[in-house]
Amino acid sequence: MKLHHTCKLSILGALSLFFATSCATQPTARSDKNKEVFTAPTPEMVDVSHSPGIPFGGIGTGFSVFGKYGFVDMYFDGRHLDSGDWRIDRAPKLKPTFAFELTEKDKSIVLQETPVDWLTNAVPVDKVKAYADLPKGHFVFEKADDNLGVVMTAFSPMVPHDLTNSTIPVQVFDITVENKADKARLFKLALLNRDALEVRDGKAVLVNEKGETAFGSDAGQADTHGVTASLKLAPGQSRTIRFYIAWNYPSVKTTSSAARDTYKRYYTKRFQNAGQVIDLAKTSAAGWSAAIEKWHAAYDVPPAFKRLWFSALCSVSTSTILTDDSFFFEQEVPHGWVNTMDVSVYHNWLYLVNWPEIEQMDMNQYYSSIATTGDKAGFVWHSLWDDSSDYAEEPTFLGRVYRDSLWFNNSDWSAKGFKLADLAANHVYRTDNYQYLLHNPVGNQSYDIWKMPGVNSYVNVMWVYGLYSLDRMSQNLNQPSSVDGLPTGEMFAKARQSLDELLWNPNGYWNTFFVPTNRTETGEALRRTDGQDTFSDQLFGKWLSLIDPQAETVLPADKVSAALLTIYTNNLVDDPAKGFRGWANGMRPGHQPEMKAGYHSRTCWFGPQEALASLLADAGDEEKSLDVFNSIESSLHNNHLFVGEWNKSVGPDGLSRTLPEEPQKDTPRFPPYPRYKSGWEYLRAILGLKMDAQNFYLKPFKTIGFALDHIELAGTRFTVTVEPGWTKVLVDGKPQTAPVQVPRSQRVVKLEFIK
């Protein structure tokens, strides 16, 4: 049953002179002997024709980008992106040496909008239209020739719950040429390189001191220029040629100045050279393509969800390194940091849903970085090895360990994390505290320029939920836990009470911070604001604990609802003239922009907004929840592959603007900042999915219809159908009452929420 038929008109329009536009909701790539033939965009695709292109690459392999400038750059060889070279409105400074060329007799065109200086006789096409449907991308090449049509589909294998196939260093390009003339025509279609290549086993290979790049084709012949295929087309006939680019650059270093090792790529465990990769691709590409189509088809959800979720794969291909000893590094481009705790705790939802072993790799690295003895015992890095934020990361670490312990449900792994979480709680508490809460005179709490001195809600709501998490793990594992000599359960109760006493504002929210009168604070932050801002991320700790059904009672439900309503109304930046609707990090009471605190208070960060959507859903307000999520997606304006650290800020007039202090961090930017991958957590939200060691609990949205087909979450495959306004539930065909309870021992389950 297909539930959604809404067409996003802004991505539709004229494709080319030979393909008709449609508003189909079914996949629109037809088969041509197991090759992709693009016909028309769907509402679930993102029109990125305005941008430099679409990246293709696996998890931790390196990548290159193809778009209106052709191959605008490649990062196969371990170099790191300089985001200063990237602008959405012009080509990057660095240009690779390869291009696609189509030749008929003495006339040649390059499949891009700009000429290629080493192909002097080839002219560019008039327009490249690009549609992101990651891990696939679709392209239409328009030329002022009514008798010619050229389209392309490109992809790299990226398949959920299949790290083996998702880490192959290869790109596949299916180019379809159509002859619209009334006579037969002969073309040559080539993937060419500027410099001379070696011919090896039917591939053209570029070799340098770092490694090699190989070019191949199913139908073409390799020579020292590249690979070329001949196409003899009858009138009205079309043909698709498949090309491959593979690479083998074994050595890689992270962007972190503290990660001084040189690592080997994960794919080197499987491949000794790039030719082997192409050999595998020739026999596997059809299967990879089908698996990607199956992945997309498994989510029958509103198009906005898929546009945001699957576009976030751009961050996976452009910002990750996976090594042969199974280290996973997420590079926080444009910064040099890797595996940043307060960033990854948001964005790793994409991995929990699709490649959960990556979350374990990340956490295992954190586990190994935490000292167990000495003055630094329990200290948690902000970013691995080289950056700290004084006191924000330990509470986050507690919540993340507990969330992961519920998701993976592995007692041995949970026990390992529990011991370190206990150390982390004691370390951060002894560093500085006030009335059972965490205190910091500097206010360096991961919101960067926006300092929150004393006792602040971002850290301390997380601290309360972190203590709860530590106490729950203590009970589940039957291992004792105490913080500064007080049993963790008692510390949790006292901290929860103190949170309300110090931070609750009777107007219906928790204040940003409170400064004790008998403590010495740094003066700058105090001169700028009084701490009564409405902080959009004040319930970050609750968001991190949403998968635990018992965590619902940590903070009073009436206060949580009041705070969420205050954030939703007070922090809203609604600017219809610019097509923007978002929620600022902080606002003064009375819906007034905060112009005196650090300027990051005025930005609309993606993570907190997406968390707000899920928190509203958990509080039972689906309408406001969907408003937040859909507003985030629509306000991107088809810049889904070019997401900055935030999407606009609020100005003194209450309207949206690019932040003057840091315009380079505003959308659009490339590579995307990783935090927006947290949108995948909204899948959990619309399902109402919670879990403990014994059962899953589900209570999905009632205001929208959607369906999932064999989606694996926390070790169980769910097939779910949800009808709007559902009143009945069938579990494997048998009636059950909501919220649905499914044993975690059940590995496959079918759920129907029907009227």
N, C-alpha and C positions, 0 to 999 in steps of 0.2 A: 504494500500500500504506500503510494507516494503521498506525502502530506503537505508538501510546500510547492507553490506555483508562483511565488512572487518574483517578478523580474526587476532587477536593478537597472533601470533605463540608462543611467549615466555611463554604464560600461558598454552599452550597445550602440549601434549605429552602423554606418557603412563599413564593411570590412574591406572588400576589394571588388573589382569589377566582375569577378567571376564567382564569388561566394555570397549567398544570400544571408542576411542577418536573421537570427531566430531568437526566441526567448524560451528555448527548450530547457527543461530541468534535468533531462537525461544527459549522460556524457556525450560529447559531440566530436569525439575522435573515432572515426570509423577504421576498420581493419583493412589493411592492404598487405596481405601475406605477412601478418604479425607485425606490421609497421603502423605507426601513428599517422593519421591524416586529419589535420585540424579543419573543421568546417565553420564553427561559429562559437563565440563566447557564451558562457552560461552566467546566470546571476551570481554564481558562487565564485567566479573568477574575478581578479582585480585587474583593471586596465592600467597598465604601467607604461603606456606608449610615451608618456612625457618624460620618462626616466632614462638613465644610462642603460638599464637592462635588468636581467634576472640572473641571479647566481645559480650555478649548478655544481654540486659536489656532495660528498657523503659526510658522515659524522667524523670529524677529525682528520679529513683527508687532504684539505686544501680545496680550492675551487677556482673557477673563472666566471666571468660575467659576459653575457651576450645580450645585445640590445640594438638600439638605433645606430650606435657607433660601431656595430659589429662586436668583435671581441675587445672589449675596452681594457681589460686587464686580466692577468692570471696570477694566482697565488698557489702554485703547485710546489714551489721549491723551498718553502720554509720562511720566506720573507713575511713581514708583518705589514698590515695595512696602515698607512698614514691617512687618517680620515680627513686631514687637511687637504689632501689631493682630490677628495671627492666632493662634488657639488651636484645637486640634482639637475642643474640647468646647463652643465657642460661636461665634456668628456674628461676623465681623469688624465693626469699628466703622462703616466706610463702607458704605453701601448704595446700589446703583444705583436707577434710577427706572423700571425696566421689569419686567414679569411676564407669565406666561401665565395666562389666565383661561378657564374653561369654563362656559358659561351654558346653562341649560334653563329656559325661561319666566322666572320671577322669582327663580330660585335660581342662584347662581354659586359656583364654587370656584376658588381659586388653586392652581396646581400646585406647592405647597410646604407645609411643615409649620407655617409661621408666618404669621400674618395680615399683610396689606399695608395700611399705614395710609391710603393714598390710594385703596384699593378697599374702602370701608367695608361694602359689602353682600356681599362674597365671603368665604367661610369656607375655611380651609386643609384639605388632605387629612389623613388620619390618619397616614400613613406614606409616606415616600419611600425606596425601595430603590434603591441606586446601585451599578452594576457598571462598573469601569474596564476598558476593552479598547482602550487608547489606540492611535491618536488618536481612537478612538470611546469614547463613554460611553453606558450604557443605564440607563434609569430606569423604575421601576414606581411608580405613584401609587395607593395603597390608600385606599379610602373605604368607609365602612360602608354600602355599597349593592351588594347582590348582583347588581343588574341593570346595573352600569356597570363598564367596564374602561378604563383609560388607561395607556398606556406611551409611552416616548419613546426614540429614539436620536438622539444628537447627535454631530457631528464637525466638525473643520476639516480641510481638505486637507493632508495631510502624507504625501508619497509618496517612498520611497527613490530616490536618484539622479535626483531631479526637483526641483531648487531652484525652478524657475519656479512649479510648482503648490504647493510647500510653503511659499511665502511670500505667500499671498493672505490679506488681512485679512477673513476671513469665517467665520461659524459657521452650520452647517446643523442644523436641528431637525426631525425627523420625529416627529409626535405621532399616535398611533393611538387612536381612540375606538371602543369596542365596545359595542353595544347588546345586553344580555342579556335584556331584557324581552320580553314576548310581544306588544308593540304598537310601532308606529312612534314614533320620537322625533325631535325637532328640537333641535339644539344650535348654539351659536355658540362657536367656538374663536378666541381672540384673543391676539395679542402686543401688549401695551399699554405706553404710556409715561405717566408722571405728568404731564409738562409738554406743552404744546401743540406739535405738530409741523407741519412743512410737508409738503404733498402735492406730490410731484414725480415725474412719469413712472411713476405706479402704485406709488410707494414713499412711506412716511412717513419724514421726515428730521428728525433733531434736529441743529440747527446751533448752534455756539458759537464763541468767538473762536479756539479751537485747531483746529477742524475739524468733522467731522460724523459721525453715526452714522445708518445707514439701516436700515429694517425692511421686509421684503417677504415675499411668500408666493406659491406657485404658484396657489393657489385663492382667496386672500382679497382683500378690497378695502381700500385704504388710505384713512385719513381722518386728522384731526388728533389722534386718540388712539392710532393704531397701525394694525395690519392685522387684519382679522377675516374668518373663513371660516364659512360655514353648512354644517352637516352634517345631512341628513335620512337617518336610518338605519332600515331595516326590522328586524324582530325577528331577532336573531342576526347582524346585519350589522356590519361594522367598516369604517372608512375612515381613511386616513392623509393628514394635511395637512403639507406641508413649509413651514417658515418659514426666513427668513434674517435674520441680523444682519451687516451689513458696516460698515466704518468707514474713515475717511481722516483721520488726524491726522499730517500730514507731519513735523513737527519733533520731535526727540527728543534727549535728552542722556543720557550714561551716568551711573552712580552714582559714578564716579571723580571726585574733586575735582581731579585733574590733567588730566582730559579735558575741557577747558573749551569745546570747540567745540559748536555746535548742529548736528546732522546731520539729513539728510532720510532718511526710511525708504526701504528698498529698493523697496517696492511702489509708490512714487510714480513710478518709471520706467515703470510700466505703467498706472496708474489715476490719473485726475484727480479723481474723486469717488467716494463710496461707492455711488452708484447704478450706476455702471459695474461695480462688483464684483458686485452682485446680478444684473445682467444676465448676466454671465459664469456666475455660480453656477447660474442657472436652466437653463442648457444644459449645464453641466459636472458638477453635483453627483452625478448617477448614475455618471458615469465615475470621479469621485474616490472614491466609496464602493466601487465595484468594485475599484479599485486598492488601497485599504486592505485589503479582504477578501483580495485576492490576496497581498498582503504577508504577512498573518497566516498564510494557508494555505501559504505557501512554507516555513514553519518547522514541520516535524513533529518536535518535540522534547518532552522532558518538560515538563509544564505549569509547573513552578517556573521553568524557564528563561524562558518567555515572560512569565510574570507579572512577573519582575524586569526583563527587557529592555524590554518595551513600556511598562511603567509609568514607566521612566526618561525617556520622551518628555515626561512632566510637566515635567521640568527644562528641556527644550528650549523648550517653549512659554512658560514663566514667567520665564526668566532670560536670554533672548538679545535682542540688537539687531542688525539687519542694515541697513546704510545704502546709499544709492544709489551711493556710490563703492566699494561692496563692502568696507567695513570690517565685521568681525564682532566683536561684543563679547559675552562671556559674563560675566554679572554674578554675583559670588560672594555671592549673598544669604545671610545678612543683612549681610555686610560691604559696604563701598563699593568694593572692588577689582574690577577687570575683567581677564580673560584672565590669571589667576594661573598661573604656570608649573607649580608643583608640584601644582596641582589639575587643570589642563587636560591635563597629561601622562597622567593617569589617565582623565579623563572623555571625552577626545576620541576614545576608541575607538568610541563611538557614531557619531561623525561619520565616522571612517575607514571604517566598515562601510557607512554609509547615505548620507552626504553628504560625500565626501572633499574636495571643493573648499573646504569650510569650514575644514578643518585647514590647507589652504594659505593661506587668508585670515588665519587666526590667526598662522601662522608668518611670513607676509610682514610683518605688523605688528611682530612681534618683530625681524625682520631690519632693518626701517627704524628701530627704536629703539636699535640697538646702534652705539655710536660706533666708528669705524674709525681714529681718530687721537687723540692726547692721552693723558692719564693714565687716562681711563675707557675706552680702547679695549678692546672685548671684554666690558665689563660687561653682564650680563644681569639685567634687572629681575625681581623676584619677581612683582609684578603690574605691568602696563604703566604706566610713567611716574611712579608715586608710592610704591613700596614695594620694599624690598630685604631680603634675609635674610642679608646679608654674604657667604656663600660657597656656598650650596646650589644655586643655580640654574644656574651655568655647567656643572657636570658633567651635570645633567639635560638641559640644552640640547644638549650633545654627543650624548647617547643619543637624544634626540628627533629631531635632525636626521638621524642615521643610520637610525633606524627609518623615518622618512618617506622617506628616499632609497630604501630598499628597497621600500617600499609603492608609491610613485609611479613609480619606475624611470625618472626623467627626468633625464638627465645635466646639462642646463643648470640646472635647479632645484637639483640636488644640489651642483653646483659653487658656486652662490651661498651655500648653507648651509655648505658646507665652509670657505670662507674666513672666515666669521664664527665658526664653531666653533673654528678654529685660533686666532683672536684671543681667544676666550673661555677656552680652555685656558691660554693664556699669562697672561691677566689674573688668573685665580683662583689659579694656581700662584705667581705672583710676589707676590700679596697676603700669603700666609703658607703655609709648607710645612714638613714635617718628614719626612726620610727618604723622599722622593719621593711622599709623601701630603699631603693638604691638612690644614692645622692652623688651628684657630680658638680663641682663649682664651675667648671669650664662649660659644660653643656654640650660636649662633643658626642653626638648621639646618632650619627649616620645621616642626619639631614643637612650635613655639610655647613653651608653658610648660615643656616638658620640654627643658632645656638639656643638651647633650652636648659638654663642653669638650674641647679638645685634638684628637686624631685620632679621628673616630667612624666607625662602620661604615655608617651611612646615606649619608653623603656620599662616603666613600672606596670602598665597593664600586661606587657609581655612577661615581666617578672612574676606577677601574680599567677598568670597561666603557666609560666615555667615551673614555679613551685608546685602548682597543682600537677603538672605533668610528671615532675620528679617523684612526687608522692604516689601517683598512680603506678608508675613503673616500679617503685619500691614495693607496693602491694602485689602487683602482678608477678614480680620475680621473687617475692618473699625475701627481699634483701633490705636491711635497715638503711635509712637515710636521715641525715641531720644537717642543718645549716647553722654554723657558728654555735654548735652544741645544742641547738633546739631541734626537736623532731620536725622533719620537713612539713608534716601535716599541720602542726601548730604554727610554724612560721607562715605557712600559706594562709591560715585563718587570720592571723594578726596583720599580715600584709594586705589582705583583701579589705579588712576593716579600715586600715590606715589610708588606703587608696581613696576611699570615699571621703574620709574625714579631711584629707589634705587637698584633694583635687576636684571633688564633685562640685559643680556649679548648679545652684538651684534653678537656673534657666534651662537645664536639661542636657548637660554634657560634662565630660571631665576636662578641666582646664589643661592647657598645654604644659604649664609647669607651676610649681610652688617653691618659693624661696624661704627657708626658715630664717627667722629674724636673728637667731643666735649663731648663724654660720657666716663665714666670710666667703663672698662670691666675687667672681670677676665682674667688674662694673659695666662693661660694654653692653652685654645682653640685657641687663636690668634697665639701663638708660633707654633702651630701644622699645621695650614693651613690658607689660605687666603680667604676662603669662595667661591671660584670659582669652586668647585666641581659640576659635573653634578649629581643632586640628583634625584633618580628615583621616589620619592614620592612628587615631587614638585607640582604636579597637584592633590593631594589628595582631595582638596576642590572641584575641578571640578568633580572628580569621584563621590563624595558623592551627587552631584547635577544633575547627568546625567538623572534622571527620569523627570526633569522639562524641557519642551521644550523651555521655555523662558530664561533659564539659559545659553543657547548656546552663548549669546552675552556678557556675563560678561567679558570674556577675548577675545581679538581679535583671530579669527579663524586661521589667518596665523601664529601668534606667538605660539598658542597652537600646531599646526601641526609641526612647526619647533622644538619646545621643545620635542615633542614626538619622532620625528625622531632622535634627538640628543640622547635622553635617549636610544632608541632602538639600535642605532649603538654604542654609546660610552660606555654604561654600560653592554654590552653583555659579558658574560663569556662563551665561546664556547670551550669545551674540549671533542672532539669526542673520544679520547682514553679512557676516563672514562665514556663515555655515558652521559655527562652532558652538558646542555645548559640552562643558566639562566641569570638573570639580577641583578647585584649587587646594593646595596642601593646607593652607590656613587662611582664615578670614577673621576680622574683628567682629565682635557681637554687633548685630544689626545689619549684617550683610555688607560690611564695609571692608574693602581691600586693606590688607596689612602692609603698609608702606614703610614702616620703621624697622621691623625685624629683618633678619637676613632675607635676601631676595629669593631664596629657595622656598620661602613660605608662600610665594605668589605663583609658583609653577604648578601645572597640572600633571603630576607624575602618573605614569600608567599603572604601576603596581597598586598604590592606594586606591585608585579609582576602581580597578577591577576587583579589589578586595571589598570595596563598598558595595558593589553589585551583588557579590555573594553573601555578604552580611545582611543586606536587605532581604534577600531571598530566604535566608535562614530565619529571619524575624517574621516571615510570612507575607512580605509585601512584594509580590511578584511584579506588579506594575512598575514600581519605582526601580526595582532591580533590573528589569529589562530596559528601562529608560537609560540607566547608567551604562549598561553594556553596549547597547545600540548607539548611544551617543558617542562613546569612545571610538567605535568602529567607523561611524559616519564622519566624525570630525577629522579622520585621517586623510580624507579626500584622495583616496587611491594612492596614498604614500605608504602603504602597508609594508613594503620592503625597505623603507627608508625612515624608520622610526628613531627619533632622538630620545634623549633621557626623559623628555616630557613633550607634551603637545600643547604649546602655547602657555602663556601665563596671564594673570589678570592685571590690568592697568589701574591707575587711580580713578578712572571713569567707570570701573566695574566691567569693562569690556575686554575681550581677548586681545593679546598682542604678543609678538615675539619678545622674549625677555631681552632688554637692551644690554644687560651685563654679560650674558652668555648666549648670543644668538646662534652660535655654532652648535649648541646642544639641542636646539629646538628642531622639531620635525620640519622639513625632511633632511635626513642625513644617512650616510651609509658608511660602514655596515650598521645595521640596526642595533640599538642598545638592548641588551638581553632581557631586561625586566618585563617587557610586554608579553613574553611567552607565558606569563602567569595567567593569561586568559584561558589556558587549558583547564585551570581549576574550576572554571564556570561549568564545565561538563559535570563535575561532581555536584555543583550547586543545582543545576536543573534536574538532576536525578534525586536530589535530596539524600545523597548517599552518605551514610555514616557507618562506622564499624567498630567492633571490639574484637577480642581474641576468638570469640565463638561465632559471631554472626555479622552479616551485613544488614543494614536497615535502609529502606528506600521509601521516599515519599516525594515523587516528582512534581514539577510544576503542573498546575491545572489550567493555566490560561493559554498555553501553547501546545500544539501537537508536535511530536517528533518521534523518531524511531532510530534504534541502534541495532546493528546486526553483528553479533559475535565480537563485541568490544571487550578486550581483556582489561580488567581493573583489579589490582591487588590480588592477582592470581586466579581470578574466576572470569569466565567468558559470559558476558551478559548479552542477551537478545531482548530488547525492550521496545514495546510499542505503547505510546502515550496518546490518548485522545483528549482534546480539550474538554474540560469539564468532567473528567472521568469520575465515576462513582463506585466502580467495581474493580477488583484485582484478581487476576488469574496467575498462579505460579505453576509453571509447567502444566497448564490446563486445569488446575484445581483452585477453587476460590480461597482467598485469604483476605484478611482485613489489613488496612493500612495503619501505621507504616509497615511495609512488607518486611518480613524477617527471613533471611536466607542463610543457612549454615555455611560457614566459610569452607567447610570440607567439601561442599558441592562445587565442582569445577566448571560446570556448564549449567546455565539456568535461563529459562524463557519467562519473561514477565510481560503481562498485558494489563494495561490500565485503561479500562473501557467504560463506556456509559451503560 
